[in-house]
């Protein structure tokens, strides 16, 4: 199968240092064992070798990872000095032994003060890279130097400037090329001749110029003077490192203050949650490419996390809700309320999020806290390591997380307050509609649409108890499919009404053969809320709210739906009362009219006609018969009147 460029680059990045390091080792063995270059081993030369190894190890520990860009400098100087003072075998021995000793020190954890600790795997990989860079640079310089007629060890008699200068330049160029190639960060560190780095090139040239004179000093002044001068070189390397460390620290503090200021501005620019998080991520992106960054908000009452912001290489992603008990990483952060940094190539997709790709091998989770309350988690994922930590640092990220936590609390409170005010205003519309119209259907339609908006639901249904109090009928609905409607149109028993809210957050967790599970499958929904409608604390109906995806109902949401249900119940009671009062008033008016008829005329037919019409309208019939029975007669005269 053809691999992607990214995969090919990773393989080259991992194998090339190993190949070059083994090549350097094989050449060292060839020169040192199979075809040794004649040189007389003396105590002085062993002292020189040990001195150079000590200084090389120290400078290697100070230089740190290859990604720092310190590929030449004092490291290359020590190698060149030993090569010019002895021969190529001693120089290769210095590179191999010094890199391995530095690796062992790193693995033991005994690093120099201020140095960045590395994992065992990173320490071994760094040793191979160091052997590859400095060993290849030494071999390249030796080949060119030898071809141009140069000889080692350098003495006043055989010293030639041109081969020496070219050899040193070749070694410097090779360190830059290989150092950049082995760097595992993007963008890669700049070479010495790049714009903005030329001041370092001048310093490197000054260091290399001293390589040949140091070898001549050893030849003319002896071992003691050489060791003292190399000691001064080591001291200068430490001093240079301290200056660089102080400078980087000051620059880092200024950058941190700038980052904190930019972050504060981005998260205070809006009270809308989506806008605030988007602005925050845009500011965060200025620090470099962040493969995965997300914000997970924690709902403590349900023990779940939802993800208002998930960005993968600048593109927004949608991640599903995560249950705390099903996710060990989130549960760990909630329990301990401390940052969690994990590098686990085989399980990171389970640690970061179930939808996280297995290409990401590093995870960082920061708790978002306000006081003792955990609002959520700010998470990162990267391919090999969280490189954002190298650019910003954990203290700065914790400070940014604290700012983000406050912003999340403010935007959340603002959103809840605004939504609560809007929802209460919408609930009040039911009262206005019922006061302006006597049509109960209009009030139910308004209630359906308001319920959809308050619960942000996909479907809604309102059920009312029939007048005989035996059956429940579907009074109003929105969004129900035909199959569910056909079930609801069947006779529903009064026992189906609920007295308290019933919540189903995820119907997929129910038994598919149960009644609720069967209804959810037929209706095509996953979440359901049943809100009772009560009149004088007696169930008179219920509101059913449906969501097509899993939905965890907030307590405020349920209280708003209860308030809406109460308003609807009051509106229904008022409508029934108004209708009863209207009927009572009409009946009283008919009785008054009947009294007027009986006193205004003595004509029997006229009285019969008027009474018949009153009865017809009162019982809402199409035909009315009035039968008169004469006193003491068994036969009656039947009088038929047309309505």
C-alpha positions, 0 to 999 in steps of 0.5 A, spaced: 500 500 500 502 506 498 503 510 504 502 518 505 507 523 505 506 524 512 508 517 514 514 516 509 517 522 512 516 519 519 519 513 517 525 517 514 525 521 520 526 515 525 531 511 521 536 516 518 539 517 525 540 510 526 543 508 519 548 514 520 549 512 527 551 505 525 555 507 519 559 512 524 560 506 528 562 501 523 567 506 520 570 507 527 571 500 528 574 499 521 579 505 523 580 503 530 581 495 529 581 493 522 586 498 519 588 502 525 591 509 523 598 509 527 599 513 533 602 512 539 598 512 545 601 516 551 598 518 558 598 525 555 593 523 550 589 519 554 588 525 559 586 529 553 581 524 550 578 524 557 578 532 558 574 532 551 569 527 553 568 530 559 567 537 556 563 534 550 558 530 555 557 537 559 556 541 552 551 535 550 547 536 556 547 543 556 545 543 548 539 539 550 534 536 544 536 537 537 530 541 536 533 547 540 538 548 534 544 547 538 547 542 533 554 545 532 557 550 537 562 547 543 560 540 541 563 541 534 569 545 537 571 539 542 570 534 536 575 538 531 580 540 537 581 533 539 581 530 531 586 536 530 590 534 536 590 526 535 587 523 529 580 521 526 579 515 531 580 519 537 575 524 534 570 518 533 571 515 539 569 522 543 563 522 539 560 515 540 563 515 548 560 522 549 554 521 546 552 514 550 555 517 557 550 523 556 544 518 554 546 514 560 546 521 565 539 523 562 536 516 563 538 516 570 535 523 571 541 526 573 541 532 568 545 539 569 541 544 573 536 548 568 536 542 563 530 539 560 529 532 563 527 527 557 524 520 557 528 514 556 526 513 549 527 520 547 534 520 551 536 514 546 533 517 540 537 523 542 544 519 543 543 516 536 542 523 533 548 526 536 552 521 533 549 521 527 550 529 526 557 530 529 560 523 527 558 525 520 560 532 520 567 529 523 567 524 517 566 529 512 571 534 514 576 529 515 575 526 508 575 533 505 581 535 509 585 529 507 583 530 500 586 537 500 593 534 503 592 535 510 595 531 516 593 530 523 595 531 528 597 538 526 603 541 528 607 547 526 610 544 520 604 540 517 599 546 518 596 548 512 590 554 512 586 552 506 585 545 508 583 546 515 579 552 513 575 548 508 574 542 513 571 546 518 566 549 514 564 542 511 563 540 518 559 546 520 555 545 514 553 538 515 551 539 522 546 544 520 543 540 514 543 534 519 540 538 525 535 541 521 533 534 518 532 530 524 528 536 528 521 533 529 518 540 530 514 544 525 516 549 523 523 546 523 529 551 527 533 555 522 540 554 520 545 559 522 545 562 515 538 564 515 535 571 516 535 573 523 540 567 525 547 570 522 549 573 529 550 566 531 554 564 525 559 569 527 559 566 533 560 559 530 566 561 526 569 565 532 569 558 535 571 554 529 577 559 528 580 557 535 580 549 533 587 549 530 590 554 535 588 549 540 591 543 537 598 547 536 598 549 543 597 542 545 603 540 541 607 546 543 605 548 550 604 541 553 598 537 556 597 541 562 596 548 558 591 544 553 587 541 559 587 548 562 585 552 556 579 546 554 577 547 562 576 555 560 572 552 554 568 548 558 567 554 563 565 559 557 560 554 554 556 554 561 557 561 561 554 562 554 548 557 556 547 561 562 546 567 558 542 564 553 538 561 559 537 568 562 535 571 555 530 565 553 527 566 560 526 573 559 523 573 552 519 567 555 516 571 560 515 577 555 511 572 551 507 569 556 505 576 558 503 577 551 499 571 551 496 572 557 494 579 555 491 576 548 487 571 551 484 575 556 482 580 550 479 574 546 475 571 552 472 578 554 470 580 547 464 576 547 459 573 552 456 569 547 459 562 548 460 560 541 463 566 539 468 567 545 471 560 544 472 561 537 476 567 538 480 564 544 482 558 539 484 563 534 488 567 539 491 560 541 493 558 534 498 564 533 502 560 538 503 554 532 499 549 529 495 545 534 493 538 532 487 537 537 484 542 542 477 542 545 473 544 551 469 539 554 463 542 559 461 538 565 454 537 567 455 534 574 448 533 575 448 528 570 455 526 570 456 527 563 461 532 558 459 535 552 463 539 547 462 546 545 469 547 541 473 541 538 478 543 533 482 539 529 488 542 525 483 549 524 477 545 522 471 544 527 469 537 529 463 535 532 464 530 538 458 526 542 457 526 549 461 523 554 459 519 560 464 520 566 463 513 568 465 510 561 471 515 560 477 513 565 481 520 563 475 524 565 474 521 571 481 521 573 481 529 572 474 530 576 477 526 582 484 529 582 482 536 579 489 536 577 492 536 570 494 530 566 499 529 561 499 522 558 504 519 552 501 512 550 501 510 543 497 504 544 491 507 548 491 515 547 485 515 543 481 512 549 484 517 553 483 523 550 476 521 547 473 515 543 472 519 537 480 521 537 484 518 532 489 513 533 494 517 530 495 522 536 500 519 541 500 524 546 494 527 551 494 533 555 488 535 560 487 541 564 481 542 569 477 548 568 476 550 575 473 556 579 474 556 586 473 548 588 468 547 582 470 544 576 466 547 570 470 542 564 476 540 561 481 543 556 484 538 552 490 537 547 492 531 543 498 531 538 502 526 534 508 525 539 508 530 544 505 536 546 509 541 543 505 547 546 508 545 552 515 547 550 512 554 547 508 556 553 509 552 559 505 549 564 504 555 569 502 559 563 497 554 560 494 553 567 494 561 568 490 561 561 486 555 563 484 559 569 482 565 565 478 561 560 474 558 566 472 565 569 470 566 562 466 560 561 462 561 568 460 568 565 458 566 558 454 560 561 451 564 567 449 570 561 446 565 557 442 561 562 440 568 564 438 570 557 435 564 555 431 564 562 428 571 561 426 569 553 423 563 555 419 566 561 417 571 556 414 566 551 411 562 557 407 569 558 404 569 551 400 563 553 396 567 558 396 573 553 393 568 547 388 565 552 385 572 554 385 574 547 381 568 544 376 563 547 379 558 542 383 552 546 386 550 539 390 556 538 392 556 545 395 549 544 398 551 538 402 556 541 404 552 547 407 547 542 411 552 539 413 555 545 415 548 548 419 546 542 423 553 543 424 552 550 426 545 550 430 546 543 426 539 541 425 536 535 418 534 536 412 535 541 405 532 543 400 535 548 395 530 551 389 532 555 384 528 559 377 527 555 371 530 559 369 523 561 375 522 565 376 515 562 381 516 556 387 521 554 386 524 547 392 527 543 390 535 543 396 538 539 403 535 536 408 537 532 413 533 528 411 526 530 411 521 524 405 517 521 407 511 525 407 514 532 401 518 530 397 512 529 399 509 536 397 515 539 390 515 536 388 509 539 385 509 546 390 511 551 388 509 558 388 515 564 393 511 567 398 513 562 398 520 565 404 522 569 404 525 576 411 528 576 416 529 570 419 523 567 426 523 563 429 519 558 436 521 557 438 516 552 433 511 549 438 506 547 440 505 554 433 502 555 430 495 553 428 495 546 422 490 548 420 495 553 414 499 552 418 506 552 424 502 548 418 500 542 415 507 542 422 510 541 424 506 535 417 507 532 418 514 533 425 515 531 427 519 538 432 518 543 430 522 549 424 524 552 421 528 557 414 527 560 411 533 563 404 533 567 398 538 566 395 538 573 388 541 575 387 542 582 393 537 583 389 532 579 392 530 572 388 533 566 394 531 561 401 531 559 406 535 555 411 530 551 418 533 549 422 529 544 429 529 541 432 525 536 439 525 539 441 523 546 439 529 551 440 530 558 435 535 561 438 541 565 434 542 572 432 549 569 429 546 563 425 542 567 422 547 571 421 552 565 417 546 562 413 545 569 412 553 569 409 552 561 405 546 563 402 550 569 400 556 565 397 551 560 393 548 565 391 554 568 389 557 561 385 550 560 381 551 567 380 558 565 377 556 558 372 551 561 370 556 567 369 561 561 365 556 557 361 554 563 359 561 565 357 562 558 352 556 558 350 558 565 348 565 563 345 563 556 340 558 560 338 564 565 337 568 559 332 563 556 329 562 563 327 570 563 325 569 556 320 564 558 317 568 563 316 573 559 312 569 554 308 566 559 306 573 562 305 576 555 300 572 552 295 567 553 295 564 546 297 557 547 300 556 540 304 561 541 307 559 548 308 552 545 312 555 539 316 559 543 317 553 548 319 548 543 324 553 540 327 554 547 328 547 548 331 546 541 336 551 542 338 549 549 339 541 547 342 543 540 337 538 537 335 539 529 327 537 531 323 538 537 316 535 539 312 538 544 306 533 547 300 536 551 296 531 555 289 534 557 287 533 564 283 526 565 284 524 558 287 518 556 288 520 549 292 526 547 293 531 542 299 531 538 302 537 536 308 537 531 312 544 530 317 545 525 323 548 528 
